[in-house]
Amino acid sequence: MTQFDDSNKQFNYLQGLSQQLKADMMTKLKEHRDEYINIFSQSEDERARAEKIKLEKVDTDNANMNRLLQGIEKKCDHETEQRSRNEDDLRRYLETKFVHLSDQHKTDEKLSLEREKRMMTQVQEGLVTMNDIIKGTKEQNLISLSHQQTLLSEQNKKLKEMVDNI
């Protein structure tokens, strides 16, 4: 029997709980019904005033949203202008840098050509000087050779005379 008693107690408890939930729900439904009846039974002036308040709130919200959008647009315009200025400054800087590099390159080429011309001139002058030295050395060697030949000839003559005398 205890099992039957336990089941009966549970059934009674659940039945009471369901009755209590049903009563709570009915109370809440009555409250909602009363609220709706009050809303619908409000006078035309009160509904118009409530509608006006709602419209004013919507207008205020719209005005706030418009101000926010204008603020964002101003920030976007400012950022766009700033980036545009930065791009212009960067472009001018790069153009100036390029012109300076181009001028430096041209100057380096001119200096390089001048150095090459000077080197070529020095090499040519060195070759001319070497040619003169070689000619002078050749002439001196010829003169020295002639002189030695003359001395040898004289010595040969003297030797011949000596041999003839002996």
C-alpha positions in Angstrom: 0.0 0.0 0.0 2.8 2.4 0.5 3.4 2.5 -3.2 -0.2 3.3 -3.8 -0.1 6.0 -1.1 3.1 7.5 -2.6 1.5 7.5 -6.1 -1.6 9.0 -4.7 0.4 11.7 -2.9 2.3 12.5 -6.1 -0.9 12.6 -8.0 -2.5 15.0 -5.5 0.6 17.1 -5.4 0.8 17.3 -9.2 -3.0 18.0 -9.4 -2.6 20.9 -6.8 0.4 22.2 -8.7 -1.4 22.2 -12.0 -4.4 24.0 -10.3 -2.0 26.6 -8.9 -0.3 27.1 -12.3 -3.7 27.3 -14.0 -4.8 29.9 -11.4 -1.6 31.9 -11.9 -2.0 31.9 -15.6 -5.6 33.0 -15.4 -4.6 35.8 -13.1 -1.9 36.9 -15.6 -4.4 36.7 -18.5 -6.9 38.8 -16.6 -4.1 41.4 -15.9 -3.2 41.5 -19.6 -6.8 41.7 -20.6 -7.3 44.6 -18.1 -4.2 46.4 -19.5 -5.5 46.0 -23.1 -9.0 47.1 -22.1 -7.4 50.2 -20.4 -5.4 50.9 -23.5 -8.4 50.7 -25.7 -10.6 52.5 -23.3 -8.3 55.5 -23.1 -9.8 58.6 -24.5 -8.9 59.8 -28.0 -6.8 62.6 -26.4 -4.7 60.2 -24.4 -4.0 58.0 -27.5 -3.1 61.1 -29.5 -0.8 62.2 -26.7 0.8 58.8 -26.5 1.2 58.8 -30.3 2.7 62.2 -30.1 5.2 61.1 -27.5 6.1 58.1 -29.6 6.6 60.4 -32.7 8.7 62.8 -30.7 10.9 59.9 -29.5 11.3 58.7 -33.0 12.1 62.2 -34.2 14.7 62.6 -31.4 16.2 59.2 -32.3 16.3 60.2 -35.9 17.9 63.5 -35.1 20.5 61.7 -32.9 21.2 59.3 -35.7 21.5 62.1 -38.2 24.0 63.9 -35.9 26.0 60.6 -35.5 26.0 60.1 -39.3 27.1 63.7 -39.9 29.9 63.2 -37.3 31.0 60.1 -39.1 30.8 61.8 -42.5 33.0 64.7 -41.1 35.5 62.2 -39.7 35.5 60.3 -43.1 36.0 63.6 -45.0 38.8 64.6 -42.6 40.5 61.2 -42.9 40.2 61.3 -46.7 41.6 64.8 -46.8 44.4 63.8 -44.5 45.3 60.8 -46.6 45.1 62.8 -49.8 47.5 65.4 -48.3 49.8 62.6 -47.1 49.7 61.1 -50.6 50.5 64.5 -52.2 53.3 65.0 -49.7 54.7 61.5 -50.4 54.4 62.0 -54.1 56.2 65.4 -53.9 58.9 63.8 -51.7 59.4 60.9 -54.1 59.4 63.2 -57.2 62.1 65.4 -55.5 64.1 62.3 -54.5 63.9 61.0 -58.0 65.0 64.3 -59.5 67.9 64.5 -57.1 68.9 60.9 -57.8 68.7 61.6 -61.6 70.8 64.7 -61.2 73.3 62.8 -59.1 73.4 60.0 -61.7 74.0 62.6 -64.5 76.8 64.3 -62.4 78.4 60.9 -61.7 78.3 60.1 -65.4 79.9 63.4 -66.3 82.6 63.0 -63.7 83.3 59.5 -64.9 83.6 60.6 -68.5 85.9 63.5 -67.5 88.1 61.0 -65.5 88.2 58.6 -68.5 89.2 61.5 -70.8 92.0 62.6 -68.4 93.2 59.0 -68.1 93.2 58.6 -71.9 95.1 61.9 -72.2 97.6 60.8 -69.6 98.0 57.4 -71.3 98.5 59.1 -74.7 101.0 61.6 -73.2 102.7 58.6 -71.5 102.9 56.8 -74.9 104.3 59.9 -76.6 106.9 60.3 -73.8 107.8 56.6 -74.0 108.1 56.9 -77.8 110.4 59.9 -77.3 112.4 58.0 -74.7 112.7 55.0 -77.0 113.8 57.2 -79.9 116.3 58.9 -77.7 117.6 55.6 -76.4 117.8 54.2 -79.9 119.7 57.3 -81.1 122.0 57.1 -78.1 122.6 53.4 -78.7 123.3 54.1 -82.4 125.7 56.9 -81.4 127.3 54.7 -78.8 127.5 51.8 -81.3 129.0 54.1 -83.9 131.5 55.3 -81.4 132.4 51.8 -80.3 132.7 50.8 -83.9 135.0 53.7 -84.6 137.1 52.8 -81.5 137.1 49.1 -82.6 138.1 50.1 -86.1 140.9 52.2 -84.7 142.0 49.5 -82.4 141.9 47.0 -85.2 144.1 49.3 -87.3 146.5 49.7 -84.4 146.6 46.0 -83.9 147.1 45.5 -87.6 150.0 47.9 -87.6 151.4 46.2 -84.6 151.1 42.9 -86.2 152.6 44.3 -89.4 155.4 45.7 -87.4 156.2 42.5 -85.8 
